[in-house]
Amino acid sequence: MNLYIISLLEAMIQDKLFAFSLLNIVKSAVYLCDLQQLAIKLGNVADFYLDFLQKIDFLPAESFKKNLFGPFDLHDKNLDPTIEKVLNKMTQEKIVPLVAVPVHLYYTDEKLIHFVGGLVRFENEDSGYAFLVDLSIAKSDIKHIPQNSSYVIDIIKSYDDGEKLALRDLVRSKGLNYNQFQKDCKICFGDTFYSFLLKLRLMEAAADIIYTPKSLKEIAFNNKFLDYGNMYKTFVRCGINPKQIPRLANL
């Protein structure tokens, strides 16, 4: 894992948490004060993502998460450190009671990097309920990207396999050696170019399954799989049954 992977992870958490907050099942739970239902749904999504990202080797196997669901009081001197950091960030802005606000936070301590995300609902100016997931990764798992290898990030961002120019020709057109390019991909992504690209597509497909009512066939097409069968088999090879991914947009 390296700083590029971390930036992708942080952006994904922010984007998908916002999508979670817009789901009808979440809006309904907030409106009806069904906080237990809200905790269950967020917990299900967090459990899936931890298992999924570890199975595709996007997260280290030693990474772990902690659910922080329950009431809080700003005057409590024994607040969990993560909840305290989230609330300190939130209270710097205007607090709107009875509204579940999506929050994300990235911070480090002596040994760990923390990615925190979820929803916070203030009942009044001093207290409320937190629905937070704290994903922790050991600092020792973070590797440095050599400057002369970082160019592969620009290539994967701009690559379109729908174009006629093959990857090998694209690399050579930039005056680069293809074999060295693949070595640099292993350094930067921890994988070959195509394998890492496939991971990114699986992540987007999984998000579509969770957060949209699209059919699985449509999701496969939109994420550049040959067809639904190809997407299904790719998930299964990674130990994931796409039919068991929570479909929250349909609830």
N, C-alpha and C positions, 0 to 999 in steps of 0.2 A: 504494500500500500504506500502511496506517496501523496504529495500535496494536490496533484491533479485529481486523483481519485477522491480525496477529501472534498475538493471543491464540487465535484459532481454529486457526492453524497449530500452535502449541505444544501445544494440547489434543489435536489430531489425532495428532501425533507420539507423544505419551505413550500415548494410547488404542490406537493401531494397533500400536505396539511391543509392548505387553502382549499383544495378540491374536496377534502373530507368535510370541511366546515360548511360547504355548500350543498352537501347531500340532503335530500328530503328527510331521510331517517334521522339525521343529526339535527336539522332544524326542528323537527317534530319533538325530539327528545328534549331539546333546550326549551321549547315553548311550553311543553307539558311538565317540565321539571323532572323528567324521567332520567335522572342522573345515573342510575344503575345501568340502564340500557346504553347510555352514551359511553360509559366505561367499558362495557362488554364489546361494543363495536370497535372502539379504538384499540382495545387490547387484542382483538382478533386480527386487525390490520397490522399491528406492531409485531405480533407473533409470526404472521405470515412473512413479513418483510425480513425479519431477522433470519428465519430459516431459509428463505429464498436467496437472499444475498450471500449467505454463507455457502449454500450449495453451489452457486455459480462462481465461487471464489472471488466475489467482489468485496466481501468483508472477511477479516481474519476469523478463523474458527474460534479463537479465544475471546472475541468480542462478546459483550453481553449487554442486556438491557434491564432496566428497573422500571416498573410501573409505579407512578406516583399519583394515585387516584384518591381523592377525598377532600374533606374540608380544610381550610386554612384560616389563620387569623394573623394579621400583620403584626400584632403585638406579642405573638408567641415567640419566646426567646429560644425555643428548641426546634425551629423550622428546619426541615431538610435543606441542606446547602443548595441543592439544585432549585428547589421551589423558591428559596430566598433570592437566588440570582434572577430567576424569571420575574418575580414580583417587583424586585428593585428596578428591573428594566421597564416593566409595565407602568409603575407608578410615576415614571418620568413623563408620561403622557396622561391625557385626560381619561379617567376611568368612567366607563358607561355601565352602570349596574344592570344585571339581568340579561346581559348579552354575552354569549360564548365567543370569546375572541381567540382566533388561531395564533399561536405563538411558536417561535423557534429560537433557539439560542445555541451558540457554539462557544464553549469555553474549555480551558485546560486547568488541571491541577498538577500536583507534583509528578504523578505517574500516568494519568489518563487524559485522553481527549474525549470530551462529552458533546454529543449531539442531542439536544433536548427539543422535543416538539410535542404539541398537543393543543388543548383548549383550556382556557381559564375563564371562569364566570364569577364576577363579583356580585355578591348579594347586596352589599353596601360598600362604603369607602374603605372599610377595614377588614372585611372577611368575604369568603366565597368558597368556590370549589375548584380544584385543579384536576385536570385529566392530562397528565404529562407522561411521556416515555423518555427515559434517559438512556441513550445508547452510548456505551463506553468502549473505547479502543485504546490499547496500551500505546504509549508514545514510542516504545521500543519497536513497534510494528511499522512505524513510518520510515520510509526510505527516501533518500535524496534522489532527485532526477538530475543527471548530468546535463548541463546546459546544451551540449552538442547533440542530445537525444530528444530534446523537447519539441523539435520540428514535427515529429510524428503526430503531435496533438493537433496541429493546424491541418494536417492531411486528413485525419479521421473526422474532423469537424466539417470539412468541405467535401468529403468523398461521397459520390453518388454512383452506386453500382448499376443504376439505370442508364448511365451514359455509356457511349460506345468505347470510351477509352478505358482499357483494363488497368487494374491497379499497378501492375509491373510497368506498363507504358507511362502511367501517370507519374510514378516515382522517377523514372528515367527522364521524363520531360522536364523535371525540375533539377536535372543534373546530379541526381543522387544514385548511389549504388543500391540495387534492390536487396542484395544479401545483407548489406549493412543496415538497410532500412528495417528488415525483419528483426535483426538483432536489437536495434534500438527500440522496436515495438515491445520486445520481451522486457527490456529494461524499464520502459515507461509504463506499459500496461500490465506487465507480468504475464503476458500472453501474446499469441500471434495477432496480427492485425485483424484478420477475419473472425477469430474467436472472440476478441474483445468487442468488435462491432456487433457480433451476435448477442453478447451479453447486454449491450445497450438496447438492442431491439427487444430482447426478452423483458427488460425492465419497463420499457414503454408499453409493450403488450400487456404485461401484468397490471400496469396502472389503468389501461383502458378497460380491462376486465373488471377491476374493482370500481372505478369511478364513472364509467359510462354505460348506457344501456345498449351499446352496439352488440351485434351478434358476433360470435367467435369467428365466423368466416370473414366478416367485415374487418375485425381487429387484425386478423392475419394479413389480409390484403393491405391495410393501411400501414402496417409495420414491415412490409416488404418480404414477407414469407411467401413461398411459392403458392401455398394454399393452407387451409385449416389443418389438414393432415400433417403437413410439414411443420407447422407451428406446434401442434400437439406433440409430435414425436420429439421435437427439440426440447420442449419443457420436460417431457418424460425422461429424456436422457440425462437431464440435470436433477432428476429425482422429484420433479414437481408435476402433479396432475392438474392441468389448467381448469378442469371442471370442479376442483376443490378450492380454487381461489375465491375468496368472498366477493360476491357480486352485489355490492351495497347500493348501486344506483338503481337496481330493480326493486328495492324494498320500499 
